[in-house]
Amino acid sequence: MLSEELNTIIIGKKPVSTYVLSAIVMFNQGAEEVILKARGDVISKAVDVYNALRDRLGDSIELVNVEIGSENIGSKRTSYIKIKVKRTF
């Protein structure tokens, strides 16, 4: 679980290109998998980040898993998405 947390990019309000660059840097530093995680209103941005990453890296990445669900944050129930991407060589 610890290695999963280290390879997780939490999607927020920054531009899509910032998260794409973060994922590329993680891959270049030796990460085999990167997880894009977003909650609430920015779920669609996580999908945009994945699509931009796929456009940029082409066949050198592979979609491993997409997990959707909801979790309690404080007293609210919030939806989330986790997109797991693997680098292929």
Backbone as XML, in Angstrom:
<?xml version="1.0"?>
<chain id="A" units="angstrom">
  <residue number="1" name="MET">
    <atom name="N" x="0.823" y="-1.200" z="0.000"/>
    <atom name="CA" x="0.000" y="0.000" z="0.000"/>
    <atom name="C" x="0.861" y="1.254" z="0.000"/>
  </residue>
  <residue number="2" name="LEU">
    <atom name="N" x="2.007" y="1.218" z="0.652"/>
    <atom name="CA" x="2.857" y="2.398" z="0.715"/>
    <atom name="C" x="3.350" y="2.800" z="-0.664"/>
  </residue>
  <residue number="3" name="SER">
    <atom name="N" x="3.775" y="1.847" z="-1.485"/>
    <atom name="CA" x="4.253" y="2.183" z="-2.818"/>
    <atom name="C" x="3.124" y="2.738" z="-3.675"/>
  </residue>
  <residue number="4" name="GLU">
    <atom name="N" x="1.891" y="2.295" z="-3.420"/>
    <atom name="CA" x="0.751" y="2.838" z="-4.154"/>
    <atom name="C" x="0.551" y="4.304" z="-3.812"/>
  </residue>
  <residue number="5" name="GLU">
    <atom name="N" x="0.717" y="4.661" z="-2.541"/>
    <atom name="CA" x="0.558" y="6.051" z="-2.133"/>
    <atom name="C" x="1.641" y="6.928" z="-2.744"/>
  </residue>
  <residue number="6" name="LEU">
    <atom name="N" x="2.852" y="6.424" z="-2.881"/>
    <atom name="CA" x="3.943" y="7.202" z="-3.457"/>
    <atom name="C" x="3.739" y="7.460" z="-4.945"/>
  </residue>
  <residue number="7" name="ASN">
    <atom name="N" x="3.051" y="6.576" z="-5.618"/>
    <atom name="CA" x="2.837" y="6.705" z="-7.057"/>
    <atom name="C" x="1.460" y="7.262" z="-7.393"/>
  </residue>
  <residue number="8" name="THR">
    <atom name="N" x="0.816" y="7.928" z="-6.451"/>
    <atom name="CA" x="-0.509" y="8.467" z="-6.666"/>
    <atom name="C" x="-0.434" y="9.968" z="-6.900"/>
  </residue>
  <residue number="9" name="ILE">
    <atom name="N" x="-1.112" y="10.408" z="-7.946"/>
    <atom name="CA" x="-1.229" y="11.838" z="-8.231"/>
    <atom name="C" x="-2.664" y="12.228" z="-7.904"/>
  </residue>
  <residue number="10" name="ILE">
    <atom name="N" x="-2.818" y="13.153" z="-6.968"/>
    <atom name="CA" x="-4.136" y="13.641" z="-6.591"/>
    <atom name="C" x="-4.482" y="14.812" z="-7.516"/>
  </residue>
  <residue number="11" name="ILE">
    <atom name="N" x="-5.541" y="14.640" z="-8.281"/>
    <atom name="CA" x="-5.960" y="15.657" z="-9.235"/>
    <atom name="C" x="-6.755" y="16.737" z="-8.499"/>
  </residue>
  <residue number="12" name="GLY">
    <atom name="N" x="-6.420" y="17.986" z="-8.780"/>
    <atom name="CA" x="-7.087" y="19.110" z="-8.144"/>
    <atom name="C" x="-7.397" y="20.203" z="-9.150"/>
  </residue>
  <residue number="13" name="LYS">
    <atom name="N" x="-7.116" y="21.433" z="-8.777"/>
    <atom name="CA" x="-7.497" y="22.605" z="-9.580"/>
    <atom name="C" x="-6.433" y="23.064" z="-10.573"/>
  </residue>
  <residue number="14" name="LYS">
    <atom name="N" x="-5.248" y="22.470" z="-10.533"/>
    <atom name="CA" x="-4.171" y="22.880" z="-11.434"/>
    <atom name="C" x="-4.501" y="22.473" z="-12.876"/>
  </residue>
  <residue number="15" name="PRO">
    <atom name="N" x="-3.785" y="23.041" z="-13.846"/>
    <atom name="CA" x="-4.021" y="22.669" z="-15.248"/>
    <atom name="C" x="-3.677" y="21.200" z="-15.528"/>
  </residue>
  <residue number="16" name="VAL">
    <atom name="N" x="-4.308" y="20.637" z="-16.530"/>
    <atom name="CA" x="-4.094" y="19.240" z="-16.926"/>
    <atom name="C" x="-2.622" y="18.982" z="-17.215"/>
  </residue>
  <residue number="17" name="SER">
    <atom name="N" x="-1.967" y="19.908" z="-17.876"/>
    <atom name="CA" x="-0.569" y="19.710" z="-18.259"/>
    <atom name="C" x="0.342" y="19.515" z="-17.045"/>
  </residue>
  <residue number="18" name="THR">
    <atom name="N" x="0.003" y="20.108" z="-15.916"/>
    <atom name="CA" x="0.797" y="19.940" z="-14.694"/>
    <atom name="C" x="0.777" y="18.489" z="-14.236"/>
  </residue>
  <residue number="19" name="TYR">
    <atom name="N" x="-0.390" y="17.866" z="-14.277"/>
    <atom name="CA" x="-0.526" y="16.478" z="-13.837"/>
    <atom name="C" x="0.092" y="15.512" z="-14.842"/>
  </residue>
  <residue number="20" name="VAL">
    <atom name="N" x="0.002" y="15.831" z="-16.129"/>
    <atom name="CA" x="0.638" y="15.003" z="-17.159"/>
    <atom name="C" x="2.153" y="15.008" z="-16.954"/>
  </residue>
  <residue number="21" name="LEU">
    <atom name="N" x="2.707" y="16.185" z="-16.711"/>
    <atom name="CA" x="4.144" y="16.295" z="-16.475"/>
    <atom name="C" x="4.550" y="15.521" z="-15.223"/>
  </residue>
  <residue number="22" name="SER">
    <atom name="N" x="3.748" y="15.593" z="-14.170"/>
    <atom name="CA" x="4.036" y="14.851" z="-12.942"/>
    <atom name="C" x="4.082" y="13.343" z="-13.197"/>
  </residue>
  <residue number="23" name="ALA">
    <atom name="N" x="3.139" y="12.846" z="-13.991"/>
    <atom name="CA" x="3.106" y="11.419" z="-14.315"/>
    <atom name="C" x="4.333" y="11.019" z="-15.130"/>
  </residue>
  <residue number="24" name="ILE">
    <atom name="N" x="4.710" y="11.836" z="-16.101"/>
    <atom name="CA" x="5.882" y="11.539" z="-16.925"/>
    <atom name="C" x="7.143" y="11.526" z="-16.065"/>
  </residue>
  <residue number="25" name="VAL">
    <atom name="N" x="7.257" y="12.467" z="-15.147"/>
    <atom name="CA" x="8.415" y="12.505" z="-14.245"/>
    <atom name="C" x="8.455" y="11.240" z="-13.388"/>
  </residue>
  <residue number="26" name="MET">
    <atom name="N" x="7.304" y="10.810" z="-12.876"/>
    <atom name="CA" x="7.262" y="9.581" z="-12.071"/>
    <atom name="C" x="7.719" y="8.379" z="-12.886"/>
  </residue>
  <residue number="27" name="PHE">
    <atom name="N" x="7.244" y="8.278" z="-14.122"/>
    <atom name="CA" x="7.675" y="7.177" z="-14.980"/>
    <atom name="C" x="9.180" y="7.246" z="-15.233"/>
  </residue>
  <residue number="28" name="ASN">
    <atom name="N" x="9.700" y="8.430" z="-15.483"/>
    <atom name="CA" x="11.131" y="8.589" z="-15.750"/>
    <atom name="C" x="11.987" y="8.296" z="-14.524"/>
  </residue>
  <residue number="29" name="GLN">
    <atom name="N" x="11.419" y="8.435" z="-13.336"/>
    <atom name="CA" x="12.145" y="8.126" z="-12.108"/>
    <atom name="C" x="12.059" y="6.642" z="-11.744"/>
  </residue>
  <residue number="30" name="GLY">
    <atom name="N" x="11.390" y="5.858" z="-12.575"/>
    <atom name="CA" x="11.378" y="4.416" z="-12.381"/>
    <atom name="C" x="10.071" y="3.820" z="-11.903"/>
  </residue>
  <residue number="31" name="ALA">
    <atom name="N" x="9.036" y="4.609" z="-11.742"/>
    <atom name="CA" x="7.741" y="4.066" z="-11.323"/>
    <atom name="C" x="7.171" y="3.199" z="-12.443"/>
  </residue>
  <residue number="32" name="GLU">
    <atom name="N" x="6.714" y="2.008" z="-12.087"/>
    <atom name="CA" x="6.107" y="1.126" z="-13.085"/>
    <atom name="C" x="4.650" y="1.477" z="-13.315"/>
  </residue>
  <residue number="33" name="GLU">
    <atom name="N" x="3.968" y="1.913" z="-12.249"/>
    <atom name="CA" x="2.560" y="2.282" z="-12.340"/>
    <atom name="C" x="2.346" y="3.634" z="-11.677"/>
  </residue>
  <residue number="34" name="VAL">
    <atom name="N" x="1.391" y="4.390" z="-12.216"/>
    <atom name="CA" x="0.988" y="5.662" z="-11.643"/>
    <atom name="C" x="-0.526" y="5.629" z="-11.504"/>
  </residue>
  <residue number="35" name="ILE">
    <atom name="N" x="-1.013" y="6.130" z="-10.373"/>
    <atom name="CA" x="-2.451" y="6.184" z="-10.119"/>
    <atom name="C" x="-2.887" y="7.637" z="-10.143"/>
  </residue>
  <residue number="36" name="LEU">
    <atom name="N" x="-3.876" y="7.923" z="-10.965"/>
    <atom name="CA" x="-4.489" y="9.244" z="-11.004"/>
    <atom name="C" x="-5.753" y="9.170" z="-10.169"/>
  </residue>
  <residue number="37" name="LYS">
    <atom name="N" x="-5.840" y="9.969" z="-9.118"/>
    <atom name="CA" x="-7.008" y="9.923" z="-8.241"/>
    <atom name="C" x="-7.659" y="11.298" z="-8.184"/>
  </residue>
  <residue number="38" name="ALA">
    <atom name="N" x="-8.980" y="11.319" z="-8.346"/>
    <atom name="CA" x="-9.725" y="12.573" z="-8.287"/>
    <atom name="C" x="-11.024" y="12.349" z="-7.527"/>
  </residue>
  <residue number="39" name="ARG">
    <atom name="N" x="-11.471" y="13.407" z="-6.860"/>
    <atom name="CA" x="-12.730" y="13.354" z="-6.108"/>
    <atom name="C" x="-13.653" y="14.472" z="-6.581"/>
  </residue>
  <residue number="40" name="GLY">
    <atom name="N" x="-14.939" y="14.200" z="-6.527"/>
    <atom name="CA" x="-15.946" y="15.233" z="-6.740"/>
    <atom name="C" x="-15.921" y="15.861" z="-8.120"/>
  </residue>
  <residue number="41" name="ASP">
    <atom name="N" x="-15.856" y="17.193" z="-8.124"/>
    <atom name="CA" x="-15.988" y="17.959" z="-9.369"/>
    <atom name="C" x="-14.833" y="17.780" z="-10.350"/>
  </residue>
  <residue number="42" name="VAL">
    <atom name="N" x="-13.697" y="17.285" z="-9.897"/>
    <atom name="CA" x="-12.534" y="17.168" z="-10.785"/>
    <atom name="C" x="-12.349" y="15.758" z="-11.343"/>
  </residue>
  <residue number="43" name="ILE">
    <atom name="N" x="-13.357" y="14.914" z="-11.196"/>
    <atom name="CA" x="-13.273" y="13.555" z="-11.753"/>
    <atom name="C" x="-13.045" y="13.609" z="-13.262"/>
  </residue>
  <residue number="44" name="SER">
    <atom name="N" x="-13.743" y="14.502" z="-13.943"/>
    <atom name="CA" x="-13.578" y="14.600" z="-15.394"/>
    <atom name="C" x="-12.171" y="15.059" z="-15.770"/>
  </residue>
  <residue number="45" name="LYS">
    <atom name="N" x="-11.528" y="15.839" z="-14.894"/>
    <atom name="CA" x="-10.161" y="16.278" z="-15.166"/>
    <atom name="C" x="-9.200" y="15.098" z="-15.120"/>
  </residue>
  <residue number="46" name="ALA">
    <atom name="N" x="-9.456" y="14.109" z="-14.253"/>
    <atom name="CA" x="-8.609" y="12.920" z="-14.202"/>
    <atom name="C" x="-8.676" y="12.164" z="-15.530"/>
  </residue>
  <residue number="47" name="VAL">
    <atom name="N" x="-9.858" y="12.102" z="-16.102"/>
    <atom name="CA" x="-10.010" y="11.459" z="-17.411"/>
    <atom name="C" x="-9.263" y="12.266" z="-18.472"/>
  </residue>
  <residue number="48" name="ASP">
    <atom name="N" x="-9.343" y="13.587" z="-18.395"/>
    <atom name="CA" x="-8.609" y="14.447" z="-19.327"/>
    <atom name="C" x="-7.098" y="14.235" z="-19.198"/>
  </residue>
  <residue number="49" name="VAL">
    <atom name="N" x="-6.616" y="14.083" z="-17.960"/>
    <atom name="CA" x="-5.185" y="13.838" z="-17.729"/>
    <atom name="C" x="-4.780" y="12.510" z="-18.360"/>
  </residue>
  <residue number="50" name="TYR">
    <atom name="N" x="-5.592" y="11.468" z="-18.165"/>
    <atom name="CA" x="-5.271" y="10.169" z="-18.767"/>
    <atom name="C" x="-5.220" y="10.287" z="-20.295"/>
  </residue>
  <residue number="51" name="ASN">
    <atom name="N" x="-6.216" y="10.940" z="-20.886"/>
    <atom name="CA" x="-6.247" y="11.074" z="-22.346"/>
    <atom name="C" x="-5.057" y="11.876" z="-22.862"/>
  </residue>
  <residue number="52" name="ALA">
    <atom name="N" x="-4.669" y="12.935" z="-22.163"/>
    <atom name="CA" x="-3.505" y="13.728" z="-22.562"/>
    <atom name="C" x="-2.224" y="12.911" z="-22.430"/>
  </residue>
  <residue number="53" name="LEU">
    <atom name="N" x="-2.145" y="12.109" z="-21.371"/>
    <atom name="CA" x="-0.983" y="11.244" z="-21.164"/>
    <atom name="C" x="-0.885" y="10.205" z="-22.273"/>
  </residue>
  <residue number="54" name="ARG">
    <atom name="N" x="-2.016" y="9.625" z="-22.644"/>
    <atom name="CA" x="-2.047" y="8.639" z="-23.720"/>
    <atom name="C" x="-1.668" y="9.283" z="-25.053"/>
  </residue>
  <residue number="55" name="ASP">
    <atom name="N" x="-2.144" y="10.512" z="-25.294"/>
    <atom name="CA" x="-1.777" y="11.218" z="-26.528"/>
    <atom name="C" x="-0.285" y="11.515" z="-26.566"/>
  </residue>
  <residue number="56" name="ARG">
    <atom name="N" x="0.271" y="11.832" z="-25.415"/>
    <atom name="CA" x="1.682" y="12.215" z="-25.342"/>
    <atom name="C" x="2.616" y="11.014" z="-25.424"/>
  </residue>
  <residue number="57" name="LEU">
    <atom name="N" x="2.256" y="9.920" z="-24.735"/>
    <atom name="CA" x="3.144" y="8.758" z="-24.670"/>
    <atom name="C" x="2.745" y="7.627" z="-25.618"/>
  </residue>
  <residue number="58" name="GLY">
    <atom name="N" x="1.569" y="7.683" z="-26.180"/>
    <atom name="CA" x="1.130" y="6.700" z="-27.163"/>
    <atom name="C" x="1.060" y="5.287" z="-26.619"/>
  </residue>
  <residue number="59" name="ASP">
    <atom name="N" x="1.686" y="4.355" z="-27.330"/>
    <atom name="CA" x="1.624" y="2.938" z="-26.973"/>
    <atom name="C" x="2.541" y="2.559" z="-25.819"/>
  </residue>
  <residue number="60" name="SER">
    <atom name="N" x="3.273" y="3.514" z="-25.281"/>
    <atom name="CA" x="4.185" y="3.169" z="-24.189"/>
    <atom name="C" x="3.499" y="3.174" z="-22.823"/>
  </residue>
  <residue number="61" name="ILE">
    <atom name="N" x="2.196" y="3.470" z="-22.786"/>
    <atom name="CA" x="1.446" y="3.313" z="-21.541"/>
    <atom name="C" x="0.232" y="2.429" z="-21.784"/>
  </residue>
  <residue number="62" name="GLU">
    <atom name="N" x="-0.216" y="1.825" z="-20.705"/>
    <atom name="CA" x="-1.343" y="0.892" z="-20.781"/>
    <atom name="C" x="-2.275" y="1.162" z="-19.603"/>
  </residue>
  <residue number="63" name="LEU">
    <atom name="N" x="-3.563" y="1.190" z="-19.876"/>
    <atom name="CA" x="-4.562" y="1.353" z="-18.826"/>
    <atom name="C" x="-4.698" y="0.030" z="-18.093"/>
  </residue>
  <residue number="64" name="VAL">
    <atom name="N" x="-4.413" y="0.015" z="-16.788"/>
    <atom name="CA" x="-4.448" y="-1.204" z="-15.997"/>
    <atom name="C" x="-5.818" y="-1.402" z="-15.366"/>
  </residue>
  <residue number="65" name="ASN">
    <atom name="N" x="-6.330" y="-0.344" z="-14.730"/>
    <atom name="CA" x="-7.557" y="-0.482" z="-13.959"/>
    <atom name="C" x="-8.200" y="0.884" z="-13.769"/>
  </residue>
  <residue number="66" name="VAL">
    <atom name="N" x="-9.527" y="0.896" z="-13.721"/>
    <atom name="CA" x="-10.276" y="2.089" z="-13.356"/>
    <atom name="C" x="-11.205" y="1.691" z="-12.218"/>
  </residue>
  <residue number="67" name="GLU">
    <atom name="N" x="-11.092" y="2.397" z="-11.118"/>
    <atom name="CA" x="-11.934" y="2.126" z="-9.953"/>
    <atom name="C" x="-12.771" y="3.364" z="-9.658"/>
  </residue>
  <residue number="68" name="ILE">
    <atom name="N" x="-14.075" y="3.178" z="-9.526"/>
    <atom name="CA" x="-14.936" y="4.283" z="-9.135"/>
    <atom name="C" x="-15.669" y="3.898" z="-7.862"/>
  </residue>
  <residue number="69" name="GLY">
    <atom name="N" x="-15.975" y="4.883" z="-7.076"/>
    <atom name="CA" x="-16.669" y="4.612" z="-5.831"/>
    <atom name="C" x="-16.952" y="5.892" z="-5.093"/>
  </residue>
  <residue number="70" name="SER">
    <atom name="N" x="-17.265" y="5.753" z="-3.820"/>
    <atom name="CA" x="-17.477" y="6.924" z="-2.976"/>
    <atom name="C" x="-16.903" y="6.638" z="-1.600"/>
  </residue>
  <residue number="71" name="GLU">
    <atom name="N" x="-16.521" y="7.707" z="-0.921"/>
    <atom name="CA" x="-15.937" y="7.593" z="0.403"/>
    <atom name="C" x="-16.441" y="8.729" z="1.272"/>
  </residue>
  <residue number="72" name="ASN">
    <atom name="N" x="-16.426" y="8.504" z="2.568"/>
    <atom name="CA" x="-16.846" y="9.530" z="3.510"/>
    <atom name="C" x="-15.675" y="10.448" z="3.807"/>
  </residue>
  <residue number="73" name="ILE">
    <atom name="N" x="-15.873" y="11.718" z="3.560"/>
    <atom name="CA" x="-14.886" y="12.734" z="3.904"/>
    <atom name="C" x="-15.594" y="13.689" z="4.851"/>
  </residue>
  <residue number="74" name="GLY">
    <atom name="N" x="-15.206" y="13.609" z="6.112"/>
    <atom name="CA" x="-15.942" y="14.360" z="7.129"/>
    <atom name="C" x="-17.335" y="13.773" z="7.258"/>
  </residue>
  <residue number="75" name="SER">
    <atom name="N" x="-18.331" y="14.595" z="7.091"/>
    <atom name="CA" x="-19.708" y="14.113" z="7.178"/>
    <atom name="C" x="-20.350" y="13.955" z="5.804"/>
  </residue>
  <residue number="76" name="LYS">
    <atom name="N" x="-19.571" y="14.177" z="4.736"/>
    <atom name="CA" x="-20.107" y="14.095" z="3.373"/>
    <atom name="C" x="-19.627" y="12.838" z="2.666"/>
  </residue>
  <residue number="77" name="ARG">
    <atom name="N" x="-20.453" y="12.351" z="1.792"/>
    <atom name="CA" x="-20.092" y="11.225" z="0.927"/>
    <atom name="C" x="-19.654" y="11.810" z="-0.412"/>
  </residue>
  <residue number="78" name="THR">
    <atom name="N" x="-18.431" y="11.497" z="-0.827"/>
    <atom name="CA" x="-17.857" y="12.077" z="-2.033"/>
    <atom name="C" x="-17.459" y="10.983" z="-3.012"/>
  </residue>
  <residue number="79" name="SER">
    <atom name="N" x="-17.792" y="11.172" z="-4.267"/>
    <atom name="CA" x="-17.427" y="10.223" z="-5.318"/>
    <atom name="C" x="-15.952" y="10.390" z="-5.674"/>
  </residue>
  <residue number="80" name="TYR">
    <atom name="N" x="-15.336" y="9.282" z="-6.135"/>
    <atom name="CA" x="-13.942" y="9.349" z="-6.568"/>
    <atom name="C" x="-13.725" y="8.416" z="-7.754"/>
  </residue>
  <residue number="81" name="ILE">
    <atom name="N" x="-12.593" y="8.648" z="-8.424"/>
    <atom name="CA" x="-12.139" y="7.755" z="-9.492"/>
    <atom name="C" x="-10.640" y="7.563" z="-9.313"/>
  </residue>
  <residue number="82" name="LYS">
    <atom name="N" x="-10.179" y="6.339" z="-9.521"/>
    <atom name="CA" x="-8.753" y="6.019" z="-9.535"/>
    <atom name="C" x="-8.454" y="5.374" z="-10.881"/>
  </residue>
  <residue number="83" name="ILE">
    <atom name="N" x="-7.532" y="5.957" z="-11.607"/>
    <atom name="CA" x="-7.124" y="5.431" z="-12.908"/>
    <atom name="C" x="-5.679" y="4.958" z="-12.770"/>
  </residue>
  <residue number="84" name="LYS">
    <atom name="N" x="-5.450" y="3.661" z="-12.919"/>
    <atom name="CA" x="-4.102" y="3.095" z="-12.785"/>
    <atom name="C" x="-3.526" y="2.881" z="-14.186"/>
  </residue>
  <residue number="85" name="VAL">
    <atom name="N" x="-2.351" y="3.466" z="-14.401"/>
    <atom name="CA" x="-1.685" y="3.427" z="-15.703"/>
    <atom name="C" x="-0.315" y="2.786" z="-15.527"/>
  </residue>
  <residue number="86" name="LYS">
    <atom name="N" x="0.060" y="1.932" z="-16.460"/>
    <atom name="CA" x="1.334" y="1.220" z="-16.409"/>
    <atom name="C" x="2.175" y="1.603" z="-17.614"/>
  </residue>
  <residue number="87" name="ARG">
    <atom name="N" x="3.454" y="1.739" z="-17.384"/>
    <atom name="CA" x="4.385" y="2.041" z="-18.473"/>
    <atom name="C" x="4.832" y="0.744" z="-19.120"/>
  </residue>
  <residue number="88" name="THR">
    <atom name="N" x="4.738" y="0.658" z="-20.423"/>
    <atom name="CA" x="5.208" y="-0.513" z="-21.157"/>
    <atom name="C" x="6.368" y="-0.081" z="-22.050"/>
  </residue>
  <residue number="89" name="PHE">
    <atom name="N" x="7.334" y="-0.963" z="-22.237"/>
    <atom name="CA" x="8.520" y="-0.606" z="-23.032"/>
    <atom name="C" x="8.655" y="-1.469" z="-24.220"/>
  </residue>
</chain>
